[in-house]
Amino acid sequence: MNDSEEYQQRKQFYDQLLTIYGRKPVLEALQQPGIQIHRLHLADSNKSAAILDDIVAIAQRHNAEICYHSKQALSRISRNGKQDQGVAVDLVLGGYRAYEDFLKTAPNQYELLALDGITNPQNLGMILRTVAASGIAGVLLPKKGCAQIDPLVIKASAGALFRCPILRCDDLAAALQNFQAAGAKVCGLSSHARQSLGEFQALAPTIFVLGNETHGVSSAVQALADHNLRIPMANGVESLNVAITASLLAFRHQLTGA
Amino acid sequence: MNDSEEYQQRKQFYDQLLTIYGRKPVLEALQQPGIQIHRLHLADSNKSAAILDDIVAIAQRHNAEICYHSKQALSRISRNGKQDQGVAVDLVLGGYRAYEDFLKTAPNQYELLALDGITNPQNLGMILRTVAASGIAGVLLPKKGCAQIDPLVIKASAGALFRCPILRCDDLAAALQNFQAAGAKVCGLSSHARQSLGEFQALAPTIFVLGNETHGVSSAVQALADHNLRIPMANGVESLNVAITASLLAFRHQLTGA
């Protein structure tokens, strides 16, 4: 293996890591099923505490490496020295990577969900669980405007987060434009759209965008959408929970057998 | 209209009423969108309080009848004098009725969901919202073993509860046997089942039973199920959130166009 290949493999591995910090958040994350721990990081200035013993015990059960650092070095790992409380953990998320990596080797046809302002951690966790179970290509999760992966999200995902193909991006609209440049179509979901999901046929790679729980798809994304789709609703109901909408999109091929 | 018809109409109306009691629960329920208030009941012994003023103001905005009672009479309405705090409200649930009523006039073909030990109010609310939006015939909600409709459930349903066809029963297994006697088939959902949902064809009225969030379908219901079905899952995910499963069942005909 040459240096460049080794570098790529290491980059790929480190890209899958998610760092969580703070005593309670770390303990709660480690208590979830399906967790994969790379390294536990502790400040060597920590005084002994029951919660730290619990955290170390779980890390040991998982045979995770435990590293001690100066307070300053730890704050470079947590990137939040004010709130890390002397503890951080690197979790391995099997399907976590930059969307650019996905695009480089994307198949001819695929479907993704994209999250545009999903701020409720329960909803995010349920969506990640559903996407993992559905087998679709993944979910595009921007750093801006969405809830980020934290212990609440891990809990709501029932551990499925560790198996979910999550494509990271910074800004959703910019990422969607790159997907469009590569031939993908962007579909915004909206209860006001004229076209129903059942009428839509995906003839190209397709990204379904789910908008904020209250305000829907953002205007920046709306402006670049190729289609707007609605899920028909009975009894005058105005909208579905966003995680429910996500599940109908992600599982529609299994249900239709298409 | 003869006496018997009048009695039937009145019975039908009163069957749709759901009584909620306690100051905070009543206020929270009344603050939800889509709420329909029949009567607000107050104890004439209540001392003035800001929360009561808020409750009365909402009832007035809805042109609801406001009735004053002795403490004792109010406790007969709330059926819980110890916790009603001098307040109860009758809400009108448009689709709320006894399952026996549904069976009397049931169409030749229909699909229902049945809830077997759904204890999380968030899940119950999401299921009721989804069922209302899907247009399927209804959801069978037993008094025993499930979360009951309370302000948390109303909130999680985003008000759709007031439009959801909810069929009340006491004991689920007994009700399912009555449905079976009337020609319906009972399908338990389980991630361990051999048959997948996509392989199942509903040739008779069908009731899909959703089990407890942790323990699944109860043994009493399992014993009488005609089919056991699973939803195929990718990436080694073991289960879906029960409200997600409910949505896939309720919406599968819209998605398939069948």
Interface residues (C-beta under 8 A of the other chain):
Chain A: G95 Q122 M126 R129 T130 A132 A133 S134 G135 A158 A160 R163 C164 L197 G198 I231 P232 M233 A234 N235 G236 V237 E238 S239 L240 N241 A243 I244 S247 L248 F251 R252 Q254 L255 T256 G257
Chain B: G95 Q122 M126 R129 T130 A132 A133 S134 G135 A158 A160 R163 C164 L197 G198 I231 P232 M233 A234 N235 G236 V237 E238 S239 L240 N241 A243 I244 S247 L248 F251 R252 Q254 L255 T256 G257
